[in-house]
Amino acid sequence: MSGTLSSLRIVEIAGIGPTPFSAMWLADHGAQVVRIGRPGSPQIFPMKRDVLDRGRDWLELDLKSPEGRGIARGLILRADAVIEGMRPGVMERLGLGPGDFPENPRLVYGRMTGWGQTGPLAHSAGHDLTYLAITGALSAIGPRDHPVPPLNLVGDFAAGSMYLVAGMLAAILRARETGRGQVVDAAITDGVAHLMAMISGLRVNGLWRDERQANLLDGGAPYYSCYPCACGGFLAVGAIEPQFWAELVRRLGLSEADLPDRSDPANWTALREILAARIATRSRDDWAAELEGTDACAAPVLSIAEAPSHAHNRARGAYLGDDPRPAPLLSREPGSLREGRRLSAEEARDLWR
């Protein structure tokens, strides 16, 4: 095992979405992660290979059986940390909760849920979309007439996985200083609320309206939006700063002196119509050739299939085959990909001894 986190030993209780993403991120950077799955557990997406499962060895255990619990317990006693995403109380009922390992006082116990370990919704079912719904974030995303799901990037992976990773690494660092671990209660609702700090701050200061497409960063401002092109593709425009705006206007073949004052939201509709009409005259790739690499702050909106072939992504090695490479890019130990293997019960009993 190599990588920045190669000294870490982590037991992952298999789950969906944010739980495996957290484990993948840690494994990408070298952590020794072992995933415990349930026998016969169904997949939401029937795939031959799930990229989120990369980088760690795995085994199936029936945690309701004495033998399965015993093997899992042994691994956790020798681990630095646990990742689990069960509803509150499930791991405790199995005898594998954070209070069940006094012999391992340095253990960091990472708990990934949507609602958190406490609160009136803690034991309710939910998914990324419903967690976003109570944070204010969902109401701010989408066209004027209705909110839209922003994939499951904001809740599951940004507010869930990455907050769990950050919390666990902080707790592990502290455990190595003090010899005492702790529970990391990573609730997606908490994470989204924290991610909304800047937007919430703008609203408190009277600089954000509680309406979609009425603000600077939600598609309301015509200089921060996406426009259809002649080919049916789209161009993303993010020319917020005056100097970027001036460069965009010039390269679009327009005159800033002839345009409505963009600082007045009352002019945004008229300005959007002018930009839309101009951008619609050429294809997405034509505009990309004109604008990319300049300070016009515009880019072609690529499909998921197109993204790996973009010159910038190729130059940075952002994709390794069909997989995104580990991120962020560390200068000395940038992370690596590996495929895990299935462990036998006997191998699991001897692991990390």
C-alpha positions in Angstrom: 0.0 0.0 0.0 1.3 3.5 -0.9 -0.1 6.9 -0.7 -0.4 9.8 1.7 -2.9 7.9 3.9 -1.3 4.5 3.7 -1.0 4.2 7.5 -4.7 4.4 8.0 -6.8 1.2 8.5 -10.5 1.7 7.9 -13.5 -0.7 8.0 -16.3 0.3 5.7 -19.8 -1.1 6.3 -21.1 -1.2 2.7 -23.8 1.3 1.9 -24.9 3.5 -1.0 -24.0 6.9 -2.4 -22.0 9.0 0.0 -20.7 6.1 2.1 -18.8 4.3 -0.7 -17.7 7.7 -2.2 -16.0 8.6 1.1 -14.3 5.2 1.3 -13.2 5.5 -2.4 -11.7 8.9 -1.7 -9.7 7.6 1.2 -8.6 4.5 -0.7 -7.6 6.7 -3.7 -5.1 8.4 -1.4 -3.7 5.1 0.0 -5.8 4.3 3.0 -6.2 0.6 3.7 -10.0 0.2 3.5 -11.8 -3.1 3.8 -15.5 -3.1 2.8 -17.9 -5.4 4.5 -21.0 -6.2 2.4 -24.2 -8.1 3.2 -24.7 -11.4 1.4 -27.1 -11.1 -1.4 -27.5 -7.3 -1.0 -29.2 -5.9 -4.1 -27.7 -3.1 -6.2 -29.6 0.0 -7.1 -27.8 0.1 -10.4 -27.0 -3.3 -11.8 -23.4 -2.7 -13.0 -20.5 -5.1 -13.8 -18.2 -2.7 -12.0 -19.0 0.2 -9.7 -16.3 2.9 -9.8 -17.3 3.8 -6.2 -16.1 0.4 -5.0 -12.5 0.8 -6.4 -9.4 0.7 -4.2 -10.4 -1.6 -1.4 -10.6 -5.3 -0.6 -14.0 -6.7 0.5 -15.8 -9.6 2.0 -19.4 -10.5 2.7 -20.5 -11.0 6.3 -23.8 -11.7 7.9 -23.6 -9.2 10.7 -26.6 -10.8 12.4 -24.7 -14.1 12.9 -22.2 -14.5 15.7 -19.5 -15.5 13.2 -20.0 -12.5 11.0 -20.1 -10.1 13.9 -17.0 -11.7 15.4 -15.0 -11.2 12.2 -16.2 -7.6 11.9 -15.5 -6.9 15.5 -12.0 -8.1 15.1 -11.3 -5.9 12.1 -12.7 -2.8 13.9 -10.6 -3.5 17.0 -7.5 -3.3 14.8 -8.7 -0.3 12.7 -8.2 3.4 13.0 -11.7 4.2 11.8 -15.1 2.9 10.8 -17.4 4.2 8.0 -21.1 3.3 8.2 -24.3 4.7 6.8 -27.0 2.8 8.6 -30.0 4.4 10.2 -29.3 5.5 13.8 -29.3 2.6 16.2 -28.7 -0.2 13.7 -25.1 -0.7 14.5 -25.8 -0.5 18.2 -28.3 -3.3 17.9 -25.7 -5.4 16.1 -23.3 -4.8 19.0 -21.0 -2.9 16.6 -21.8 0.7 17.6 -19.2 3.3 18.7 -19.6 2.4 22.4 -18.9 -1.3 21.8 -15.1 -1.0 21.3 -13.6 0.2 24.6 -10.5 -1.9 23.8 -9.8 0.5 20.9 -10.1 4.0 22.5 -8.4 5.6 19.4 -11.3 4.5 17.1 -12.9 7.2 15.0 -16.4 6.2 14.1 -17.7 7.9 10.9 -21.5 8.0 10.6 -23.0 9.0 7.3 -26.7 9.8 7.2 -29.0 12.2 5.6 -30.8 13.6 8.7 -28.1 13.0 11.3 -28.0 10.8 14.4 -30.5 13.0 16.3 -33.5 15.2 15.5 -37.2 14.5 14.6 -36.4 13.1 11.2 -33.3 11.0 12.2 -35.1 7.7 11.8 -37.0 8.6 8.6 -36.3 7.5 5.1 -34.8 10.0 2.7 -32.6 10.6 -0.3 -30.3 13.4 -1.5 -33.3 15.4 -2.9 -35.3 15.3 0.3 -32.3 16.3 2.4 -31.7 19.3 0.1 -35.3 20.2 0.4 -35.2 21.3 4.0 -31.9 23.3 3.7 -33.0 26.1 1.3 -30.6 24.9 -1.3 -33.1 23.1 -3.5 -35.5 26.0 -3.6 -32.7 28.2 -5.0 -31.7 25.8 -7.9 -33.5 25.6 -11.2 -35.7 27.8 -13.5 -38.2 30.3 -12.1 -41.2 28.0 -12.2 -39.8 25.0 -10.2 -36.7 23.7 -8.5 -34.7 20.9 -10.1 -32.5 18.1 -8.7 -28.8 19.1 -9.1 -27.9 15.4 -9.7 -26.8 14.0 -6.3 -23.6 16.0 -6.3 -24.6 18.7 -3.8 -26.1 16.5 -1.1 -24.7 13.0 -1.3 -21.2 13.8 -2.4 -20.3 17.4 -1.5 -22.3 17.8 1.8 -22.2 14.1 2.6 -19.1 12.3 1.5 -16.6 15.1 1.6 -17.8 16.4 5.0 -17.5 12.9 6.4 -13.9 12.6 5.0 -12.9 16.0 6.4 -14.5 15.2 9.8 -12.9 11.8 10.0 -9.4 13.0 9.0 -9.7 15.8 11.7 -10.8 13.2 14.3 -8.0 10.8 13.3 -5.4 13.5 13.6 -6.7 14.4 17.0 -6.8 10.7 18.0 -3.1 10.4 17.1 -2.4 13.4 19.4 -4.5 12.4 22.3 -5.1 8.6 22.0 -8.9 9.3 22.1 -11.2 8.8 19.1 -14.7 10.2 18.6 -17.9 9.9 16.6 -18.2 11.9 13.4 -21.9 12.6 12.9 -22.0 13.6 9.2 -25.5 14.6 8.3 -26.2 15.7 4.7 -28.6 18.4 5.9 -25.9 19.9 8.2 -23.4 19.8 5.3 -25.7 21.5 2.9 -26.5 24.2 5.4 -22.8 24.8 5.8 -22.2 24.9 2.1 -24.9 27.5 1.9 -22.9 29.9 4.1 -22.1 32.4 1.4 -25.6 32.4 -0.1 -27.2 32.7 3.4 -24.8 35.6 4.1 -25.8 37.4 1.0 -29.5 37.0 1.8 -29.0 38.3 5.4 -27.3 41.3 3.9 -30.1 42.0 1.4 -28.0 40.9 -1.6 -29.9 37.7 -2.4 -33.6 37.3 -3.2 -35.5 34.1 -2.3 -36.4 33.6 -5.9 -34.9 31.4 -8.6 -33.1 33.1 -11.5 -33.3 36.4 -9.8 -29.7 36.6 -8.5 -26.1 36.8 -9.5 -25.2 33.1 -9.3 -28.5 31.3 -10.0 -28.8 32.2 -13.7 -30.6 35.4 -13.1 -27.7 37.6 -14.2 -27.2 37.4 -18.0 -23.5 37.5 -17.6 -23.6 34.3 -15.5 -25.8 31.9 -17.4 -25.9 29.3 -20.2 -27.0 30.1 -23.8 -28.1 27.8 -26.6 -26.0 27.8 -29.7 -26.8 27.2 -33.4 -25.9 23.5 -33.1 -28.2 22.8 -30.2 -25.3 22.8 -27.7 -24.8 25.4 -25.0 -22.2 28.0 -24.0 -21.6 28.7 -20.3 -20.9 32.4 -19.6 -19.4 33.5 -16.3 -18.1 37.0 -17.0 -18.8 38.5 -13.6 -15.8 40.8 -13.3 -15.9 44.0 -15.5 -12.7 43.1 -17.3 -13.9 39.6 -18.2 -17.2 41.1 -19.3 -15.4 43.6 -21.6 -13.4 40.8 -23.1 -16.5 38.7 -23.7 -18.5 41.5 -25.3 -15.6 42.3 -27.6 -15.1 38.7 -28.7 -18.9 38.3 -29.3 -18.6 41.2 -31.7 -20.7 43.5 -29.6 -20.1 47.0 -28.4 -20.3 47.6 -24.6 -21.4 51.2 -25.3 -24.5 49.9 -27.1 -25.6 47.5 -24.3 -27.9 48.1 -21.4 -26.2 48.8 -18.1 -25.7 45.3 -16.6 -25.4 46.6 -13.1 -29.1 47.4 -13.0 -31.2 44.1 -12.7 -34.0 45.9 -14.5 -31.9 45.6 -17.6 -31.1 42.0 -17.3 -34.0 40.7 -19.5 -33.1 43.0 -22.4 -29.4 42.2 -22.0 -30.0 38.5 -21.9 -32.0 38.7 -25.2 -29.1 40.5 -26.9 -26.6 37.9 -25.8 -28.9 35.0 -26.6 -29.5 36.3 -30.1 -25.7 36.7 -30.8 -24.6 33.4 -29.3 -27.3 31.6 -31.2 -25.7 32.6 -34.5 -22.8 30.1 -34.2 -22.2 26.6 -33.0 -20.9 25.7 -29.5 -17.6 24.6 -30.9 -17.2 27.8 -33.0 -17.6 29.8 -29.8 -15.3 27.6 -27.9 -12.6 28.2 -30.5 -13.1 31.9 -30.2 -13.4 32.1 -26.4 -11.5 29.3 -24.7 -8.1 30.3 -23.4 -9.0 34.0 -23.1 -10.3 36.1 -20.3 -13.8 36.1 -21.7 -14.7 33.6 -19.0 -16.8 31.3 -21.2 -16.7 27.6 -21.9 -18.6 25.0 -24.0 -21.1 22.9 -22.0 -19.8 19.4 -22.6 -21.7 16.1 -22.2 -20.5 13.5 -19.7 -19.3 11.5 -22.7 -17.4 14.4 -24.2 -15.7 15.6 -21.0 -12.7 13.1 -20.9 -11.7 14.1 -24.4 -11.4 17.9 -23.7 -7.8 19.1 -24.2 -7.6 20.5 -20.7 -8.8 17.4 -19.0 -6.5 15.3 -21.1 -3.5 17.5 -20.3 -4.2 17.2 -16.6 -4.9 13.5 -16.7 -8.3 14.0 -15.1 -9.5 10.7 -16.3 -7.8 7.3 -16.3 -9.7 5.3 -18.8 -13.3 5.4 -17.7 -12.4 6.5 -14.2 -11.8 10.0 -12.8 -8.3 10.0 -11.3 -7.9 10.7 -7.6 -8.4 14.3 -6.7 -7.1 16.7 -5.5 -3.7 16.3 -7.1 -1.0 16.0 -4.4 2.5 16.9 -5.5 4.4 14.0 -3.9 1.8 11.3 -3.6 -0.9 12.1 -6.1 -3.0 9.0 -5.3 -3.5 5.9 -7.5 -6.1 3.5 -8.6 -6.2 -0.2 -7.8 -8.8 -2.9 -7.9 -9.6 -4.7 -4.7 -10.1 -8.4 -4.3 -12.5 -10.5 -2.3 -11.1 -11.7 1.1 -11.9 -15.0 2.7 -13.1 -15.1 6.3 -9.7 -16.6 7.3 -7.8 -13.7 5.6 -10.1 -11.2 7.3 -9.4 -12.7 10.7 -5.6 -12.3 10.2 -5.7 -8.9 8.6 -3.8 -6.1 10.3 -2.4 -8.3 13.0 
